[in-house]
Amino acid sequence: MIGTLGPVRVPVGVLRFLGLCLLAGVLLAGVMAPLSIGLGEASNQLSDSVDSISSDLASAEFPMVTTVTDRNGTPIAYLFDQYRLPVSFDQISPNMTSAIIAIEDKRFYDHAGIDIKGALRAALSNSSGGSTQGASTITQQYVKNFLINVVDRNNKAAQAADQAQTLVRKLREAKMAMTLDQEWSKNNILTGYLNVVQFGHTGIGPYGVRAAAAAFFNTTPDKLTVAQSALLAGMVNNPVLYDPYRRPQQALQRRNVVIDKMVENNALSPAAAKDAKAQPLGVVPNGPDIPSSTCLSAPDYAGFFCQYVIEYLKQSGFTEDQIDNGGYTIKTTLDPNISQIAKQSADARVSPTEYGLANTFDIIKLGTTSHEVLALVASRNYGQDPNKGETMTNLPADVTDSFGAGSTFKIFTTAAALEQGKIGLNSTLPNPASECFTYLPRVKCYPVQNAEAVNIDPLQLPQALGID
């Protein structure tokens, strides 16, 4: 008789058998791969790449943000390629770790780097016409993201290979994941993953949970709520689709899916889940709030100083990559009070938008062993918009004068003559219309003349200095 059958229960022994078949198939594919893609090529690619990258994975040295500060330690600019602020495991909210495990790898603490059960589940679901599922563990994702965002961050071709749907790449990723699982604790792997992964689709991030917490919620990772954690965890799968600013509805739906998964994984009670779902997205307005990655983020009185510091470090042997990714704290001699006063003075005398003219003001503190630069400012601001009078040329640090020094030297020679008592404030000085000067015998003299149409000779000192 044909009737209605209830749910079919697959015996545990059958599941184990299928799992072993799947694992055997993967290993067999790895063995047979050299025959299909060129003898020795696949095995060489696999062993060489694993050996070369294992040490990088073990070091877990991420590109980090370099902070430039004034003499008091207050930040004036941030320099980076990737906006990342690494944290330790105990600095991450349990809400965040529970959320990312629930949505990305619920058996994270049970498997050995690769999830055979998850792979089997995904294969059965995909082959039966169900929703497409992946089988990548957090450990595998950490390996993949470390390669893309750290090891190969400056190599587009290598990044493409890190994401290629090839057997060699997947075997390499799986082998490194299993090796990493043997060498690291689960908490260390989870921390590494949450430090390396990108939470936004913009070019600069944010990368890592600490930068994401600051950029999206203006908070720290240890204070992330269930709703905030679920939103961030949901974004990892597809930062473009689940962007809370451009696609808030999709982001909200995805966040609630994560919250449901947390309940399924016994990380959250149904009542707490209901409360979390009732909350709005709660992201900061007009975000994500990511600072400028160059000296353009500096205050108007510090932009030129910041650029001067970078050039100074380069001349001292630092590379641009070291400066932008080293995570240094560079404490400068900039005095914020003096610099602001100098900036106000420069602006008061020459408008920042004055065509063809800029006023600069450098202040240097003389010392017996060093001369500290306290201020480097100009009436123009450091920036990229010429309509606002901005310029990228470091006017106060890179002084150039295509017209010669001219009368600039008068104040110095006059001060020296006054100091030696050769002239007084009311002295009368010769002022010929022209003169010819030479410094060596038998060398033709160099003629110069006054620029004024009407020449006054002799001339009193105040008039000669142009201060009468």
C-alpha positions as CSV (number, residue, x, y, z in Angstrom):
1,M,0.0,0.0,0.0
2,I,1.1,3.4,-0.9
3,G,0.8,5.8,2.1
4,T,2.4,8.8,3.8
5,L,5.7,8.1,5.4
6,G,7.0,10.1,8.4
7,P,10.5,11.7,8.7
8,V,13.2,9.3,7.6
9,R,15.8,8.8,10.3
10,V,19.3,8.0,9.1
11,P,21.1,5.7,11.5
12,V,24.1,7.1,13.2
13,G,26.3,4.4,11.8
14,V,25.2,5.4,8.3
15,L,26.1,9.0,9.0
16,R,29.5,8.0,10.2
17,F,30.0,5.8,7.1
18,L,29.0,8.7,4.8
19,G,31.3,11.0,6.7
20,L,34.2,8.6,6.3
21,C,33.4,8.3,2.6
22,L,33.5,12.0,2.2
23,L,36.8,12.3,4.1
24,A,38.2,9.5,2.0
25,G,37.0,11.2,-1.2
26,V,38.8,14.4,-0.2
27,L,42.0,12.6,0.6
28,L,41.7,10.6,-2.6
29,A,41.2,13.8,-4.6
30,G,44.3,15.2,-3.0
31,V,46.3,12.1,-4.0
32,M,44.9,12.0,-7.5
33,A,45.2,15.8,-8.1
34,P,48.8,15.7,-9.4
35,L,47.7,13.3,-12.1
36,S,45.0,15.6,-13.3
37,I,46.7,18.9,-13.2
38,G,50.3,17.9,-13.8
39,L,52.5,15.4,-11.9
40,G,54.2,17.0,-8.9
41,E,52.7,20.5,-9.6
42,A,49.8,20.3,-7.1
43,S,51.8,18.6,-4.4
44,N,54.6,21.1,-4.7
45,Q,52.2,24.0,-4.6
46,L,50.5,22.5,-1.5
47,S,53.7,21.8,0.5
48,D,55.6,24.9,-0.5
49,S,52.7,27.3,0.3
50,V,51.9,25.6,3.6
51,D,55.5,25.7,4.8
52,S,56.0,29.3,3.7
53,I,52.8,30.6,5.4
54,S,52.8,28.5,8.6
55,S,55.3,30.8,10.3
56,D,53.3,33.8,9.3
57,L,50.1,32.3,10.8
58,A,52.0,31.5,14.0
59,S,53.2,35.1,14.4
60,A,49.8,36.6,13.8
61,E,51.3,40.0,13.1
62,F,48.6,42.1,11.5
63,P,48.8,45.4,9.7
64,M,48.0,48.0,12.4
65,V,47.3,51.7,12.9
66,T,50.2,54.0,13.5
67,T,49.3,57.0,15.8
68,V,51.0,60.4,15.6
69,T,50.7,62.4,18.8
70,D,51.7,65.9,20.0
71,R,54.2,66.4,22.8
72,N,51.5,65.7,25.4
73,G,50.6,62.3,23.9
74,T,47.3,63.5,22.3
75,P,46.7,61.9,18.9
76,I,46.9,64.3,15.9
77,A,46.7,61.8,13.1
78,Y,46.3,58.1,12.2
79,L,48.3,56.4,9.5
80,F,47.2,53.0,8.1
81,D,46.3,50.8,5.1
82,Q,43.8,48.8,7.2
83,Y,41.9,50.3,10.0
84,R,42.6,47.5,12.6
85,L,43.0,47.7,16.4
86,P,43.9,44.2,17.7
87,V,42.5,42.9,21.0
88,S,43.0,39.9,23.2
89,F,40.4,37.3,23.9
90,D,39.4,38.7,27.3
91,Q,38.7,42.1,25.7
92,I,35.9,40.7,23.5
93,S,32.4,40.4,24.8
94,P,31.0,36.8,25.2
95,N,28.1,38.1,23.1
96,M,30.4,38.6,20.2
97,T,32.1,35.2,20.4
98,S,28.8,33.4,20.8
99,A,27.3,35.3,17.9
100,I,30.2,34.5,15.5
101,I,30.3,30.9,16.5
102,A,26.5,30.4,16.2
103,I,26.3,31.8,12.6
104,E,29.7,30.7,11.2
105,D,30.8,27.5,12.9
106,K,28.5,26.1,15.7
107,R,30.8,23.1,16.3
108,F,33.9,25.3,16.5
109,Y,35.0,23.9,19.9
110,D,34.4,20.3,18.8
111,H,36.2,19.8,15.5
112,A,39.9,19.7,14.6
113,G,40.0,22.6,12.2
114,I,37.8,21.1,9.5
115,D,34.2,20.1,10.2
116,I,33.3,16.7,8.5
117,K,29.7,16.9,9.8
118,G,29.3,20.4,8.4
119,A,30.7,19.4,5.1
120,L,28.4,16.4,4.9
121,R,25.4,18.5,5.9
122,A,26.3,21.1,3.2
123,A,26.7,18.4,0.6
124,L,23.4,16.8,1.3
125,S,21.6,20.2,1.4
126,N,23.1,21.4,-1.8
127,S,22.6,18.1,-3.7
128,S,19.0,17.9,-2.6
129,G,18.1,21.3,-4.0
130,G,18.1,23.0,-0.6
131,S,19.7,26.4,0.2
132,T,23.4,26.5,-0.8
133,Q,25.5,26.0,2.3
134,G,29.2,26.2,3.0
135,A,31.3,24.0,5.1
136,S,34.2,26.3,5.9
137,T,35.1,26.5,9.6
138,I,36.2,29.5,11.5
139,T,39.7,28.1,11.5
140,Q,39.6,27.8,7.7
141,Q,38.2,31.2,7.4
142,Y,41.0,32.6,9.6
143,V,43.5,31.0,7.3
144,K,41.8,32.4,4.2
145,N,41.4,35.9,5.6
146,F,45.0,36.0,7.0
147,L,46.3,35.2,3.5
148,I,44.1,37.8,1.8
149,N,44.3,40.7,4.3
150,V,47.9,40.1,5.7
151,V,50.2,37.9,3.7
152,D,49.1,38.9,0.2
153,R,47.6,42.4,1.0
154,N,49.8,44.1,-1.6
155,N,49.5,41.4,-4.3
156,K,46.2,41.4,-6.2
157,A,47.1,38.2,-8.2
158,A,47.9,36.3,-5.0
159,Q,44.7,37.5,-3.4
160,A,42.8,36.2,-6.3
161,A,44.5,32.8,-5.9
162,D,43.6,32.8,-2.2
163,Q,39.9,32.9,-3.2
164,A,40.1,30.7,-6.3
165,Q,37.7,27.7,-6.4
166,T,40.5,25.2,-7.0
167,L,41.3,21.9,-5.3
168,V,44.8,22.9,-4.5
169,R,43.7,26.0,-2.7
170,K,41.0,24.2,-0.7
171,L,43.5,21.4,0.3
172,R,46.1,23.9,1.3
173,E,43.5,25.8,3.4
174,A,42.3,22.6,5.1
175,K,45.8,21.4,5.8
176,M,46.8,24.7,7.4
177,A,43.6,24.8,9.4
178,M,44.3,21.4,10.9
179,T,47.9,22.3,11.6
180,L,46.8,25.5,13.3
181,D,44.2,23.7,15.4
182,Q,46.9,21.4,16.8
183,E,49.3,24.3,17.6
184,W,46.8,27.0,18.9
185,S,44.1,26.9,21.5
186,K,40.5,27.5,20.2
187,N,40.4,30.8,22.0
188,N,43.5,32.0,20.2
189,I,42.2,30.9,16.8
190,L,38.9,32.7,17.5
191,T,40.7,35.9,18.6
192,G,42.9,35.8,15.5
193,Y,39.9,35.4,13.3
194,L,38.0,38.3,15.0
195,N,41.2,40.5,14.6
196,V,41.8,39.8,11.0
197,V,38.4,39.6,9.3
198,Q,36.9,42.7,7.6
199,F,33.5,44.0,8.8
200,G,32.9,46.5,6.0
201,H,33.2,46.6,2.3
202,T,35.0,49.9,2.0
203,G,38.7,50.0,1.1
204,I,39.9,50.6,4.6
205,G,37.7,48.4,6.7
206,P,37.0,48.4,9.5
207,Y,39.1,45.3,10.1
208,G,38.8,43.4,13.3
209,V,36.2,43.5,16.0
210,R,37.7,46.4,18.0
211,A,37.8,48.7,15.0
212,A,34.3,47.6,14.0
213,A,32.9,48.2,17.5
214,A,34.3,51.8,17.3
215,A,33.3,52.5,13.7
216,F,29.7,51.2,13.9
217,F,28.7,51.7,17.5
218,N,31.3,54.0,19.1
219,T,32.0,51.5,21.7
220,T,34.7,48.9,22.7
221,P,34.4,45.1,21.9
222,D,34.0,44.2,25.6
223,K,30.8,46.2,25.8
224,L,29.1,44.9,22.7
225,T,25.5,43.9,23.3
226,V,23.7,40.9,21.9
227,A,22.1,43.0,19.1
228,Q,25.3,44.8,18.2
229,S,27.3,41.5,18.2
230,A,24.7,39.8,16.0
231,L,24.8,42.6,13.5
232,L,28.6,42.5,13.2
233,A,28.7,38.7,13.1
234,G,26.1,38.7,10.3
235,M,28.1,41.2,8.2
236,V,31.1,38.9,7.9
237,N,29.4,36.6,5.4
238,N,28.6,39.4,3.0
239,P,29.6,43.0,4.1
240,V,28.1,44.5,0.9
241,L,24.7,42.8,1.1
242,Y,24.4,43.3,4.9
243,D,25.7,46.9,5.0
244,P,23.5,48.6,7.7
245,Y,23.8,52.0,6.0
246,R,23.1,51.0,2.4
247,R,20.8,48.0,3.1
248,P,19.4,48.4,6.6
249,Q,16.5,46.0,6.0
250,Q,18.7,43.2,4.9
251,A,21.1,44.0,7.7
252,L,18.3,43.8,10.2
253,Q,17.0,40.5,8.9
254,R,20.5,39.0,8.9
255,R,21.0,40.3,12.5
256,N,17.9,38.5,13.6
257,V,18.9,35.3,11.9
258,V,22.1,35.4,13.9
259,I,20.1,35.9,17.1
260,D,18.0,32.9,16.3
261,K,21.1,30.8,15.7
262,M,22.4,31.9,19.1
263,V,19.2,30.5,20.7
264,E,19.6,27.2,18.7
265,N,23.2,27.0,20.0
266,N,22.1,27.5,23.6
267,A,24.0,30.7,23.8
268,L,21.0,32.9,24.4
269,S,17.5,32.4,26.0
270,P,14.4,33.0,23.9
271,A,13.4,35.9,26.1
272,A,16.7,37.6,25.7
273,A,16.5,37.0,21.9
274,K,13.1,38.6,21.8
275,D,14.5,41.7,23.5
276,A,17.5,41.9,21.2
277,K,15.3,41.6,18.1
278,A,13.2,44.5,19.3
279,Q,16.2,46.9,19.3
280,P,17.0,49.1,16.3
281,L,20.2,48.7,14.4
282,G,21.7,51.5,16.5
283,V,24.7,52.3,14.3
284,V,26.3,55.7,14.5
285,P,24.9,58.2,12.0
286,N,26.6,58.6,8.7
287,G,29.1,55.8,9.4
288,P,31.0,53.7,9.7
289,D,33.1,56.2,11.6
290,I,36.6,55.6,10.3
291,P,39.3,58.3,10.6
292,S,41.3,59.5,7.6
293,S,44.3,57.2,7.0
294,T,46.7,60.1,6.3
295,C,47.8,63.4,7.7
296,L,44.6,64.8,6.3
297,S,43.0,63.7,9.6
298,A,45.2,66.1,11.5
299,P,43.9,69.5,12.9
300,D,44.6,72.5,10.8
301,Y,47.5,73.5,12.9
302,A,49.2,70.1,12.7
303,G,48.8,68.9,9.1
304,F,52.1,70.2,7.8
305,F,53.9,69.0,11.0
306,C,52.5,65.5,10.5
307,Q,53.7,65.4,6.9
308,Y,57.1,66.7,8.0
309,V,57.3,63.8,10.6
310,I,56.6,61.2,7.9
311,E,59.3,62.6,5.5
312,Y,61.7,62.8,8.5
313,L,61.1,59.1,9.2
314,K,61.5,58.1,5.6
315,Q,64.8,59.9,5.4
316,S,65.8,58.0,8.6
317,G,65.3,54.7,6.9
318,F,61.6,53.8,7.6
319,T,59.6,52.5,4.6
320,E,56.1,53.7,3.9
321,D,54.8,50.2,4.5
322,Q,56.4,50.2,8.0
323,I,55.0,53.6,8.9
324,D,51.4,52.8,7.6
325,N,51.2,49.2,9.0
326,G,53.6,49.0,12.0
327,G,51.2,50.1,14.7
328,Y,53.7,52.6,16.1
329,T,53.0,55.5,18.4
330,I,55.1,58.5,17.2
331,K,55.3,61.1,19.8
332,T,56.4,64.4,18.3
333,T,57.6,67.8,19.7
334,L,54.5,69.6,18.4
335,D,53.1,72.0,21.1
336,P,49.4,72.3,20.5
337,N,48.9,75.6,22.3
338,I,51.8,77.3,20.5
339,S,50.8,75.8,17.2
340,Q,47.2,77.0,17.5
341,I,48.4,80.6,18.4
342,A,50.8,80.5,15.5
343,K,48.1,79.3,13.1
344,Q,45.8,82.1,14.2
345,S,48.5,84.6,13.7
346,A,49.3,83.4,10.2
347,D,45.7,83.4,9.2
348,A,45.1,86.9,10.5
349,R,47.8,88.3,8.3
350,V,47.1,86.4,5.1
351,S,43.7,84.9,4.1
352,P,43.9,81.1,3.6
353,T,42.4,81.6,0.1
354,E,44.6,84.5,-0.9
355,Y,45.7,83.8,-4.5
356,G,49.4,83.3,-5.0
357,L,50.4,84.2,-1.4
358,A,50.8,82.2,1.8
359,N,52.1,83.2,5.2
360,T,54.2,80.6,7.1
361,F,55.2,80.5,10.8
362,D,57.7,78.1,12.2
363,I,58.6,78.1,15.9
364,I,61.8,76.2,17.1
365,K,62.9,75.9,20.7
366,L,66.7,76.2,20.9
367,G,68.5,73.9,23.2
368,T,72.1,72.8,24.0
369,T,71.7,69.3,22.6
370,S,68.7,69.6,20.2
371,H,66.4,72.2,18.7
372,E,62.7,71.1,19.1
373,V,60.2,72.1,16.5
374,L,57.1,73.4,18.3
375,A,55.0,74.6,15.4
376,L,55.0,74.4,11.6
377,V,51.9,76.3,10.3
378,A,50.8,78.3,7.3
379,S,47.9,80.5,6.3
380,R,46.9,77.8,3.9
381,N,45.7,74.5,5.3
382,Y,47.2,71.0,4.5
383,G,44.7,69.4,2.2
384,Q,43.6,68.5,-1.3
385,D,41.0,71.2,-2.2
386,P,42.7,74.2,-3.9
387,N,39.3,76.1,-3.9
388,K,39.6,76.2,-0.1
389,G,43.2,77.3,-0.3
390,E,44.5,73.9,0.7
391,T,47.8,72.5,-0.5
392,M,49.8,69.3,-0.2
393,T,53.1,71.2,-0.5
394,N,54.6,71.5,2.9
395,L,54.9,75.3,2.9
396,P,56.4,75.8,6.4
397,A,58.9,72.9,6.1
398,D,60.0,72.9,2.5
399,V,60.8,76.6,2.0
400,T,61.5,77.6,-1.6
401,D,62.1,81.0,-3.1
402,S,62.5,81.2,-6.9
403,F,63.1,85.0,-6.7
404,G,66.1,84.9,-4.3
405,A,66.4,86.1,-0.7
406,G,66.2,89.8,-1.6
407,S,65.5,92.0,1.4
408,T,65.0,89.1,3.7
409,F,68.7,89.3,4.7
410,K,68.4,93.0,5.8
411,I,67.0,92.2,9.2
412,F,69.9,89.8,10.0
413,T,72.7,92.1,8.8
414,T,71.1,95.0,10.7
415,A,70.8,93.0,13.9
416,A,74.5,92.0,13.7
417,A,75.6,95.6,13.1
418,L,73.5,96.9,16.0
419,E,74.9,94.2,18.2
420,Q,78.5,95.2,17.3
421,G,77.7,98.9,17.8
422,K,78.5,99.9,14.2
423,I,75.2,101.5,13.7
424,G,72.3,102.9,15.7
425,L,68.6,103.1,15.2
426,N,68.8,106.5,13.7
427,S,71.9,105.9,11.6
428,T,72.0,107.2,8.0
429,L,73.2,104.6,5.4
430,P,74.4,105.0,1.9
431,N,71.9,103.8,-0.7
432,P,73.3,103.9,-4.2
433,A,71.0,103.1,-7.1
434,S,73.4,100.4,-8.2
435,E,76.6,98.6,-7.2
436,C,78.9,95.9,-8.5
437,F,80.1,93.2,-6.0
438,T,82.9,90.6,-6.2
439,Y,84.2,88.2,-3.6
440,L,87.4,87.0,-5.3
441,P,90.3,88.8,-6.9
442,R,90.4,89.0,-10.7
443,V,86.7,87.8,-10.9
444,K,84.3,90.1,-12.7
445,C,82.0,91.8,-10.2
446,Y,78.2,91.1,-10.2
447,P,76.0,94.2,-10.7
448,V,72.8,94.7,-8.7
449,Q,70.5,97.7,-8.5
450,N,67.6,98.9,-6.4
451,A,64.1,98.0,-7.7
452,E,62.6,101.4,-6.8
453,A,62.1,103.9,-9.7
454,V,63.0,106.8,-7.3
455,N,66.2,106.2,-5.4
456,I,66.8,108.0,-2.0
457,D,70.5,108.3,-1.1
458,P,71.4,108.4,1.7
459,L,68.7,106.5,3.6
460,Q,67.9,106.4,7.3
461,L,67.9,102.9,9.0
462,P,64.1,102.8,9.7
463,Q,63.3,103.6,6.1
464,A,65.8,101.1,4.8
465,L,64.1,98.4,6.8
466,G,60.7,99.5,5.6
467,I,59.3,100.1,9.1
468,D,58.7,103.8,9.1
